[in-house]
Amino acid sequence: MTVDDDPDVSRAVARDLRRRYGEDHRIVRAESGEAALDALRQMKLRGDLVAVIMADYRMPQLNGIEFLERAMDIYPGARRALLTAYADTGAAIDAINVVDLDYYLLKPWDPPEEKLYPIVDQLLETWLSSDHRPVPETKIIGHRWSARSSEVREFLARNQVPYRWYSADEPEGRRLLEAASQDGETLPVVIAPDGTVLVEPSEPELASKVGLATNPSTDFYDLIVIGGGPAGLGAAVYGASEGLRTVLVERTATGGQAGQSSRIENYLGFPDGVSGAQLTGRARRQAAKFGAEILTTREVVGLEVNGSARTIRFADGSAISAHTVILATGVAYRQLTAPGLAELTGRGVYYGSALTEATSCAGQDVYIVGGANSAGQAAVHLGKNARSVTILVRAPSLTKSMSHYLIEQVENVPAIAVRTCTEVVEAHGTDHLEGLTLRDSTTGETKTVDAQYLFAFIGAAPLTDWLKDVVMRDDHGFILTGPDLLVEGSLPAGWPLDRPPYHLESSVPGVFVAGDVRAESAKRVASAVGEGAMAVMLVHRYLEKL
Ligand SMILES: Cc1cc2nc3c(=O)[nH]c(=O)nc-3n(C[C@H](O)[C@H](O)[C@H](O)COP(=O)(O)OP(=O)(O)OC[C@H]3O[C@@H](n4cnc5c(N)ncnc54)[C@H](O)[C@@H]3O)c2cc1C
């Protein structure tokens, strides 16, 4: 970047620089300190790198030294040179201390081969040998204990959008906030790859800025899949690959529960395990390759039967229809109810977000509530970096709830301890979690411990109340299908066809169910994917007879 208030000089410097460096570098020219600072802020937001800044000393408003001092706040790593007239060399020498000036150049710089290029070569060489990695991805500037900041991180991570996290109280975080003209009072601030600044954005806002589709391309499909977990992704891959016009609608991020798993070890074809994020990324690409539309951040709140069409309604009132629907809405985490926990959720208390918070847990004392495989996986994952990980279970042992191979892994990580017959009765902390009161159910004794992080994996329930007047469910809200709908061998009340419901068909013909939301399902990734594929086969059978 070169800054000079005399347009002729400014153009001449830029021309000489372009001649020599134009192939490998972009030369940005400004005619005032303020204009140059604006340009630097824009570049910072876009994640561009600035190697060298050359400023004229004598400029109105901001002189070269004042400008360089402010430019340093934005790009501390850029090398700095001052362009001076002979009479100003005194000021230039003083500037070496003020702005840590690398060089000062005397005007005129002719011939550049002798007076300009050797200096710029050296500045570039110094810059290249320093740490100057580009950050073109989405940037989040937030606070470690801000619930909204951690939700935004979680959202981007689960949608496999690469991002870099900056704490608002670290120097680079402050620099980015200043470039975005933000005072840091409202966090998080998200900077999209194109430099757009979003302050405390909603998920749909974020989704559209980072390139995730949120709106359907048409209003009628062959198949609508609701839910983007393994069952929904499986259905979308098979539906689209077999020629059905397929749209998948996901409330938050694709991957569902499996997307939160650090290591799935029992899924066929992955003898060394696969992370939920990897599996989701591949499935998503595969579904898109076959032409399935994937909408994120769209919650479905209604299902209606309109003759042979099945219509789904979104939370904003809009709707789309299809010949068939596959419900693959899975289950959602249950929340702990002890006093203090609700207020501290997202501020040290997390439900299933152990993966995105893992780096922050380094060297900390972490508690995990739950005795199932999900809790075991999280403990093993967090146990690599945390100072201590304590698994709290109400039962007297893990054997009934956790797979044998995971219990062995838990036992082999020295940082992990298991406290059986224990429950959390209170959480303490003002800004963030600081302590937990635990109760031993055998003795009734309570004890308060220091704790910065608590991750809860205490089972899950299907969120199907929006379907209660449409399809038949069991007492826990899981959706009944196929043979489970028959009452003493008779067809369910209101069933309009002569044939009985197909195996994964709900009490509404043409509405199928796959994965964890289905009553009596296996609650495994493989079975969810399998049911997604099988539901598509039944969709074909249904369509043939339509
Ligand atoms: C941490 C963890 C580790 C696990 N590890 C393993 C393992 O190692 N092996 C194994 O086999 N299983 C494992 N499981 C279980 C496995 O992940 C689930 O059985 C599987 O994800 C179920 O898939 P699904 O598609 O039926 O539902 P889900 O994965 O629950 O996905 C449902 C999706 O539907 C979306 N949704 C819900 N309602 C709506 C709506 N109204 N509108 C739009 N979208 C909606 C949700 O946001 C969600 O993304 C694990 C689970 C967890 C939580």
The ligand as an SDF file (V2000), in Angstrom:
LIG
                    3D

 53 58  0  0  0  0  0  0  0  0999 V2000
  -22.7700  -37.6570   20.9770 C   0  0  0  0  0  0  0  0  0  0  0  0
  -23.4300  -38.8270   20.3040 C   0  0  0  0  0  0  0  0  0  0  0  0
  -22.6570  -39.9080   19.9050 C   0  0  0  0  0  0  0  0  0  0  0  0
  -23.2420  -40.9980   19.2270 C   0  0  0  0  0  0  0  0  0  0  0  0
  -22.4450  -42.0320   18.8390 N   0  0  0  0  0  0  0  0  0  0  0  0
  -22.9620  -43.0650   18.1350 C   0  0  0  0  0  0  0  0  0  0  0  0
  -22.1280  -44.1310   17.6690 C   0  0  0  0  0  0  0  0  0  0  0  0
  -20.9270  -44.1460   17.9150 O   0  0  0  0  0  0  0  0  0  0  0  0
  -22.7060  -45.0990   16.9110 N   0  0  0  0  0  0  0  0  0  0  0  0
  -24.0450  -45.1160   16.6180 C   0  0  0  0  0  0  0  0  0  0  0  0
  -24.4760  -46.0070   15.8930 O   0  0  0  0  0  0  0  0  0  0  0  0
  -24.8540  -44.1310   17.0650 N   0  0  0  0  0  0  0  0  0  0  0  0
  -24.3570  -43.1090   17.8220 C   0  0  0  0  0  0  0  0  0  0  0  0
  -25.1880  -42.1100   18.2900 N   0  0  0  0  0  0  0  0  0  0  0  0
  -26.6210  -42.1740   17.9600 C   0  0  0  0  0  0  0  0  0  0  0  0
  -26.8510  -41.6850   16.5270 C   0  0  0  0  0  0  0  0  0  0  0  0
  -26.1720  -40.4680   16.3450 O   0  0  0  0  0  0  0  0  0  0  0  0
  -28.3390  -41.5180   16.2500 C   0  0  0  0  0  0  0  0  0  0  0  0
  -28.9620  -42.7600   16.3730 O   0  0  0  0  0  0  0  0  0  0  0  0
  -28.5830  -40.9730   14.8290 C   0  0  0  0  0  0  0  0  0  0  0  0
  -27.9820  -39.7060   14.6780 O   0  0  0  0  0  0  0  0  0  0  0  0
  -30.0770  -40.8600   14.5320 C   0  0  0  0  0  0  0  0  0  0  0  0
  -30.2380  -40.2660   13.2820 O   0  0  0  0  0  0  0  0  0  0  0  0
  -31.5840  -39.5320   12.8490 P   0  0  0  0  0  0  0  0  0  0  0  0
  -31.3320  -38.9910   11.4940 O   0  0  0  0  0  0  0  0  0  0  0  0
  -32.7150  -40.4360   13.0440 O   0  0  0  0  0  0  0  0  0  0  0  0
  -31.8210  -38.3570   13.8960 O   0  0  0  0  0  0  0  0  0  0  0  0
  -30.9230  -37.1370   14.3800 P   0  0  0  0  0  0  0  0  0  0  0  0
  -29.4870  -37.4750   14.2590 O   0  0  0  0  0  0  0  0  0  0  0  0
  -31.4550  -36.7900   15.7320 O   0  0  0  0  0  0  0  0  0  0  0  0
  -31.2620  -35.9720   13.3560 O   0  0  0  0  0  0  0  0  0  0  0  0
  -32.5290  -35.3610   13.3060 C   0  0  0  0  0  0  0  0  0  0  0  0
  -32.4150  -34.0170   12.6190 C   0  0  0  0  0  0  0  0  0  0  0  0
  -33.7100  -33.4880   12.4040 O   0  0  0  0  0  0  0  0  0  0  0  0
  -33.7330  -32.0970   12.6380 C   0  0  0  0  0  0  0  0  0  0  0  0
  -35.0950  -31.6780   12.9900 N   0  0  0  0  0  0  0  0  0  0  0  0
  -35.8200  -32.0310   14.0680 C   0  0  0  0  0  0  0  0  0  0  0  0
  -37.0290  -31.4650   14.0450 N   0  0  0  0  0  0  0  0  0  0  0  0
  -37.0950  -30.7290   12.9090 C   0  0  0  0  0  0  0  0  0  0  0  0
  -38.1070  -29.9020   12.3170 C   0  0  0  0  0  0  0  0  0  0  0  0
  -39.2970  -29.7480   12.8870 N   0  0  0  0  0  0  0  0  0  0  0  0
  -37.8180  -29.2670   11.1520 N   0  0  0  0  0  0  0  0  0  0  0  0
  -36.6060  -29.4270   10.5410 C   0  0  0  0  0  0  0  0  0  0  0  0
  -35.6340  -30.2100   11.0640 N   0  0  0  0  0  0  0  0  0  0  0  0
  -35.8710  -30.8640   12.2250 C   0  0  0  0  0  0  0  0  0  0  0  0
  -32.7750  -31.9480   13.8100 C   0  0  0  0  0  0  0  0  0  0  0  0
  -32.2630  -30.6170   13.8950 O   0  0  0  0  0  0  0  0  0  0  0  0
  -31.6960  -32.9740   13.4630 C   0  0  0  0  0  0  0  0  0  0  0  0
  -30.6480  -32.4130   12.7020 O   0  0  0  0  0  0  0  0  0  0  0  0
  -24.6340  -41.0230   18.9850 C   0  0  0  0  0  0  0  0  0  0  0  0
  -25.4220  -39.9390   19.4000 C   0  0  0  0  0  0  0  0  0  0  0  0
  -24.8370  -38.8570   20.0620 C   0  0  0  0  0  0  0  0  0  0  0  0
  -25.6860  -37.7140   20.5150 C   0  0  0  0  0  0  0  0  0  0  0  0
  1  2  1  0
  2  3  1  0
  2 52  2  0
  3  4  2  0
  4  5  1  0
  4 50  1  0
  5  6  2  0
  6  7  1  0
  6 13  1  0
  7  8  2  0
  7  9  1  0
  9 10  1  0
 10 11  2  0
 10 12  1  0
 12 13  2  0
 13 14  1  0
 14 15  1  0
 14 50  1  0
 15 16  1  0
 16 17  1  0
 16 18  1  0
 18 19  1  0
 18 20  1  0
 20 21  1  0
 20 22  1  0
 22 23  1  0
 23 24  1  0
 24 25  2  0
 24 26  1  0
 24 27  1  0
 27 28  1  0
 28 29  2  0
 28 30  1  0
 28 31  1  0
 31 32  1  0
 32 33  1  0
 33 34  1  0
 33 48  1  0
 34 35  1  0
 35 36  1  0
 35 46  1  0
 36 37  1  0
 36 45  1  0
 37 38  2  0
 38 39  1  0
 39 40  1  0
 39 45  2  0
 40 41  1  0
 40 42  2  0
 42 43  1  0
 43 44  2  0
 44 45  1  0
 46 47  1  0
 46 48  1  0
 48 49  1  0
 50 51  2  0
 51 52  1  0
 52 53  1  0
M  END
$$$$
